Amino acid sequence: MITNEQVELVQSSFAGLLPMADAVGEMLYARIFELAPNVRVLFEEDIRPQVKRIMAAVKVAVDGLGRLDEVAPFLVRLGAKHARYGVRPEDFAVGGEALLWTLEQGLGESFTPELRDAWAAAWGVIADAMLTGMRQAELDGTGLRVA
């Protein structure tokens, strides 16, 4: 669950990162690959197009945190896509850890414990919706995994 105050904190801090979105996205993927080198094979060699996609998706998710009923279907579909790409549910823990680390690096001293908690709550909401999509994809056969 995420509070209205946490939504505001997440949205305002993310707005401050938008001017450097590409650098933030590259840092995020570098951290993911550092924490879980095995997932690197799921991505193209040139990560830059994926950086643009993830930052656009994060923007949609962050912008919609105050309207979860509207953004949840997007996140569920995104989760289903991730199942088809070979992402595993346990990979979301790595994604969350990498996200918080990246935000700490990018925001520096302004990444307070309160802001960290807000982003952790936001990631929980986002990941839960995406995991729902992954489970649905597996149930209907569209999320076939590559071993």
C-alpha positions in Angstrom: 0.0 0.0 0.0 1.1 3.5 -0.7 -0.1 6.7 1.0 -1.0 10.0 -0.8 2.0 11.6 0.9 4.3 8.9 -0.5 2.8 9.3 -4.0 3.6 13.0 -3.8 7.2 12.3 -2.7 7.8 9.8 -5.4 6.3 12.0 -8.1 8.2 15.1 -7.1 11.5 13.3 -6.8 11.0 11.6 -10.1 10.3 14.9 -11.8 13.7 16.0 -10.6 15.3 13.1 -12.3 13.6 13.4 -15.7 16.2 15.8 -17.1 18.8 13.1 -16.7 16.5 10.1 -17.4 18.9 8.4 -19.8 21.8 8.5 -17.4 19.5 7.3 -14.6 18.2 4.4 -16.7 21.8 3.4 -17.7 22.8 3.5 -14.1 19.8 1.3 -13.2 20.6 -1.3 -15.7 24.3 -1.3 -14.8 23.3 -2.0 -11.2 20.8 -4.7 -12.2 23.6 -6.5 -14.3 26.0 -6.1 -11.4 23.5 -7.7 -8.9 22.3 -10.4 -11.3 24.7 -10.9 -14.2 22.6 -13.8 -15.4 19.8 -11.5 -16.6 22.1 -9.7 -19.0 21.3 -12.3 -21.7 17.7 -11.1 -21.7 18.7 -7.8 -23.3 20.2 -6.6 -26.5 23.8 -5.6 -26.5 22.9 -1.9 -27.0 20.9 -1.2 -23.8 20.1 2.4 -24.8 16.7 1.7 -26.5 15.7 -0.4 -23.5 16.8 2.5 -21.2 14.3 4.8 -23.0 11.5 2.2 -22.7 12.0 1.6 -19.0 12.2 5.3 -18.2 9.0 5.9 -20.2 7.3 3.0 -18.4 8.5 4.2 -15.0 7.1 7.7 -15.9 3.7 6.2 -16.7 3.7 4.2 -13.4 4.8 7.1 -11.3 2.4 9.5 -12.9 -0.4 7.0 -12.3 0.4 6.1 -8.7 -2.4 8.4 -7.5 -4.8 6.7 -9.9 -4.0 3.0 -9.5 -7.3 1.9 -11.0 -6.2 3.6 -14.3 -2.5 2.6 -14.3 -2.9 -1.0 -13.0 -4.0 -2.5 -16.4 -0.9 -1.0 -18.0 1.3 -2.6 -15.3 -0.4 -5.9 -15.6 0.1 -6.0 -19.4 3.8 -5.0 -18.8 4.2 -7.9 -16.4 2.7 -10.3 -19.0 5.3 -9.0 -21.5 8.1 -9.5 -19.0 7.0 -13.2 -18.5 7.4 -13.6 -22.3 10.8 -12.1 -22.2 12.0 -14.6 -19.6 11.9 -12.5 -16.5 11.2 -14.5 -13.3 9.3 -13.3 -10.3 12.4 -13.4 -8.2 14.0 -10.9 -10.6 11.7 -8.2 -9.2 13.6 -8.2 -5.9 16.8 -7.4 -7.8 14.9 -4.7 -9.8 13.7 -3.1 -6.6 17.1 -3.1 -5.0 18.7 -1.7 -8.1 16.0 1.0 -8.3 16.5 2.2 -4.7 20.3 2.2 -5.1 20.0 4.2 -8.4 17.7 6.7 -6.8 20.1 7.1 -3.8 23.0 7.7 -6.3 21.0 10.1 -8.4 19.3 12.1 -5.6 22.2 12.1 -3.1 21.4 13.7 0.2 17.8 14.4 -0.8 17.2 10.6 -0.8 16.0 10.7 2.8 14.7 7.6 4.7 11.2 9.0 4.2 11.7 9.2 0.4 13.3 5.7 0.4 10.2 4.3 2.1 8.0 6.1 -0.4 9.9 4.6 -3.3 9.9 1.2 -1.7 6.1 1.4 -1.3 5.8 2.6 -5.0 8.0 -0.3 -6.2 5.8 -2.7 -4.1 2.6 -1.5 -5.9 4.3 -1.6 -9.3 5.9 -5.0 -8.8 2.6 -6.5 -7.4 0.7 -5.4 -10.5 3.4 -6.6 -12.9 3.6 -10.0 -11.0 -0.2 -10.3 -11.4 0.4 -9.9 -15.2 3.1 -12.5 -15.1 0.9 -15.0 -13.3 -2.0 -14.4 -15.7 0.3 -14.8 -18.7 1.6 -18.2 -17.3 -2.0 -19.3 -16.7 -3.2 -18.5 -20.2 -0.1 -19.8 -21.9 1.2 -16.5 -23.3 4.0 -16.3 -20.8 6.0 -19.3 -21.9 9.5 -19.2 -20.4 12.8 -19.7 -22.0 15.0 -21.8 -19.8 
